Amino acid sequence: MLVGNQHLISFFKELQNSNSLGGSYLFWGNPQVGKFTFARSLARSFEGGNDSVFTDALIFQSDSSLGIDQIRQIRKFLWQTPMIAPYKTVIIDNAERMPHEAQNALLMVS
């Protein structure tokens, strides 16, 4: 359950209902304000809101080191057709900690 940021919740629900979501979103701000939680909730809403394991979302949390191999995994994942959700979702927590090589490779994912 999300607490606060009702304007963002309403904004993204409206985008989702009107099929107007963009290709990517960057959530930034102070630490520990709920950016990662919001992104996970958004991905969960794409999959119908159930509490099961994500099917069409790939999540990299801050404790994992994101390198070139993971970028290849992201690329392969995004080329697959979604199974449940209308969209594939990739969430990278603390992406600013990625090595420059991984950042550049991520920019090449299309």
C-alpha positions in Angstrom: 0.0 0.0 0.0 1.3 3.4 -0.9 0.9 6.3 1.5 1.3 9.9 0.2 2.0 11.1 -3.3 -1.7 10.9 -4.2 -1.1 13.3 -7.1 1.5 10.9 -8.7 -0.8 7.8 -8.1 -3.7 9.6 -9.8 -1.4 10.8 -12.6 -0.1 7.3 -13.4 -3.5 5.7 -13.1 -4.9 8.3 -15.6 -2.0 7.6 -18.0 -2.5 3.8 -17.7 -6.3 4.1 -18.2 -5.8 6.2 -21.3 -3.0 4.0 -22.7 -0.7 7.1 -22.7 2.2 5.8 -20.7 5.7 6.8 -22.0 8.5 4.4 -22.8 10.4 5.1 -19.6 10.3 7.1 -16.4 13.0 8.3 -14.1 12.1 8.7 -10.4 14.6 10.8 -8.5 14.7 12.7 -5.3 15.9 12.4 -1.7 16.8 9.0 -0.3 14.1 6.9 1.4 11.0 8.8 0.1 9.5 5.8 -1.7 10.7 6.0 -5.3 11.5 2.3 -5.4 8.3 1.4 -3.6 6.3 3.5 -6.0 8.0 1.9 -9.1 7.2 -1.6 -7.7 3.6 -0.7 -7.1 3.3 0.7 -10.6 4.7 -2.5 -12.1 2.4 -4.6 -9.8 -0.6 -2.6 -11.1 0.3 -3.5 -14.6 0.1 -7.2 -13.7 -3.3 -6.9 -12.1 -2.3 -5.9 -8.6 -1.8 -9.4 -7.1 1.0 -10.1 -4.7 2.5 -12.9 -6.6 6.0 -13.0 -8.2 6.4 -10.5 -11.0 6.0 -12.0 -14.5 6.6 -9.0 -16.7 8.9 -7.0 -14.5 12.6 -7.3 -13.9 13.9 -5.6 -10.8 17.5 -4.9 -9.8 17.9 -3.7 -6.2 20.6 -1.6 -4.7 22.5 -4.6 -3.3 23.2 -6.0 -6.8 26.0 -4.8 -9.0 24.6 -4.0 -12.4 27.1 -4.8 -15.2 27.2 -5.5 -18.9 25.8 -9.1 -18.4 22.7 -7.7 -16.6 22.2 -5.1 -19.4 22.2 -8.0 -21.9 19.6 -9.7 -19.7 17.5 -6.5 -19.7 17.7 -6.3 -23.5 16.6 -9.9 -23.9 13.8 -9.4 -21.4 12.5 -6.3 -23.1 12.3 -8.0 -26.5 10.0 -10.7 -25.2 6.2 -10.2 -25.4 4.5 -9.5 -22.0 2.6 -12.5 -20.6 0.2 -10.8 -18.2 0.8 -7.1 -18.2 0.4 -4.8 -21.2 4.0 -3.7 -20.7 7.4 -5.1 -19.7 8.9 -3.2 -16.8 12.5 -2.9 -15.7 13.2 -1.2 -12.3 16.8 -0.3 -11.4 17.2 0.9 -7.9 20.1 3.3 -7.3 21.1 3.3 -11.0 23.6 6.1 -10.3 25.8 3.5 -8.8 26.2 1.6 -12.0 29.6 1.5 -13.7 29.9 3.9 -16.7 30.2 0.9 -19.1 26.8 -0.4 -17.8 25.2 3.1 -18.0 26.4 3.5 -21.6 25.2 0.0 -22.5 21.8 0.7 -21.0 21.4 3.8 -23.2 21.8 1.5 -26.2 18.8 -0.7 -25.2 15.9 0.0 -27.5 
